[in-house]
Amino acid sequence: MLALIATTLGIVTLSTPNPISQKFQTVLAGQRSDHETPYPDDRVAFWHAHWEMFKDAPIVGHGTDITREDRKPYYERIGLGHIKRMYEAHNMYLQAAVEGGLIAGLGLLAFLIWWFLHARNFTRVESWQRLGALVTPLAFAAGGLTQNAIQDSEVRYLLILSCTFCFAISLPSRREKN
């Protein structure tokens, strides 16, 4: 059922005029004015460079203070040493793996699985709240594919608010206790 809802929302979003569908159309057409790489989207270049970083330190990673200068040799390795935007991975899973290796990547995955399993067990809450509790971690996990969701303070703030909301609605009410 959840997959059907997500698929329907995705189809509606991509087939109607809105900022998200326009972004996808612009990327797929290669019409971005700030596009610097031969990749369909610069994020793919960021992913490629960070994959090269991951391959150099797959177990423990490179640490959390990775600077542009630290990333530069990897961008040069893939032939993009000339671009201005040698950004982070724009993928929270890859970024976590680059920074902390497989250990951090598995920790992030464990957190997402725990959050989803907790949200799935909301039996005392209204259906719209249960749906929100399920969709929020899924949206966070999906959004992390194209952004550094953990590193962005706005996303972390929303994540904390979502976790707080999920825990608050899962608590038994005073009436249930009596």
N, C-alpha and C positions, 0 to 999 in steps of 0.2 A: 504494500500500500504506500509506504513512504517513497519507494523508488518511483511509483507512478506519479505521485505528487511532485517530486523533484523533476522528473522528466517533463511533466506538463508545464511547470513553471519555467523550465529551461526553454522549451519550445516557444511558449508565449513571449518570453523575454527576447529571444533571438529573432522572432518573426514580426515583432512590432517595433515601430520607431521609438527609440529611447536611448539614453546615453550608453548603456551597455552594448546594445546591438550596433550602434554607430561605431563604438570602439573596435568591436570585432571586425566590422566591415572595413574600417580604415586599415587595421593591421593586416588583414588578409589581402587587401588590394595593394599593400606596400606604399600607402600614400602619406605616411607620417612625415611631417616636416623635420622632425628631430631624429630621424632614422639615420644611424651611422654605420651600420654593418650590412654585410650581404645576406644575413639571416632574415627570415620572414618578419621577425620582431626582434628588437635588440635584447629582449629578455632571454631569448634562445642563446644569444652570444654570452650573456651573463652566466647562464646555466652551463654552457660548454666550458668557459674559463674556470668556473667553480668545480666542475667535474674533474678538471685537470688538477686542481688544488686538492680535492678529496683523494685522488689517486696517489698523491705524494705523502699523505698522512691519514690513511683510512681508519686507524684504530683510535688515536687520541686527538686528531685534528690539529689545527693551527692556532687555537686560542681565540679569545673573543675580541681582541684589539687589533683586528686585521685592518690595515690601512690601504689606501689606494696604491701606495708604493709596494706593499706586500703583494697586492693583486697584479700589479703591472707585468711581472715576468710570465704569468699565466695567460694574460691577454696577448702578450707577445708570442707565446708558444702557439697560440691558435691564429696568429697573423693579424691581431687587432691591437697592436701596441700603439697605434696612431689615434685611437678614438678618445674623445674627451671624457665620456661617461664610463669609467671602469668601475661600475657599481657593484654592490653586494649581489648575491645570487637572485634576489627577487623570487625566492622559493624557500619557504621556511624549513622544509625538510632537508633540502640540499645545504642551506646555510647552517643549520644545526649540525649536520654531518661534517661540514668543512671546519666549523669552529671546534666541535667536541668529538669528532670521529663517530664511529658506530655506536659508541657508548651513549653519546648525547642524542643521536638519532633514534636509538631504541627507547631512550627515556621520553622523548617527545611522543613517540608512537604509543608508549604505555600510558602516558597522560591522556591522549586522545581516546584510547580504548576505554580507560577507566571512566572518563567523562561520559562517553556514549552509553556505557553499561549502566552508569548511575541514572542518566536521563531516561533510559529505557524502562526503568523500574518504577516510574511514577504512576502508581495505581490509585492514589487518593486524590488526584488533581483533575480539574476539568479538561476536556479534550483539547481545547485551544492551548492551554498551558502545557499539556503533554506534548502537543505538536511543536510548540516553541522550544521546549526543552530538548526535543530530538533534532530539530532542524538547526538550531544554533550551533552545536558542535560540528554538525555536518557542513554547515556554511563556513565555519572557521577553518575546518580541515580543507575544504575545497578552495577557499580564498588563499590559503597558505601555499597553494601551488604556483601562484603568480605574484606573490608579495612576501616580504619578510614579516609575517604577521606578528611574531613574537617580538621582533626588534622595534616595531612601530608603536609608539606610546599610545596613540589613539586606539589601536586595535587591542593592546593590552588592557586599557581602561575598559573597553567594551567587553572584553573577555572576563574581567573580574566582575563587572556588573552582571553579566550573564550567569556566571557561576553562583554569585550571590542570589540571584533570582531563582535559579534552579534549586538551590538548597532551601531557600525560604519557602517555596511552594511545596516542597516535599516534607516539611515539618508537619507533624500532626497538629491540628487546631486544638484550642482549649475544649471545644465541645467533644472532640474525639477522646480526649484524655479523661473526661468525667464519665 
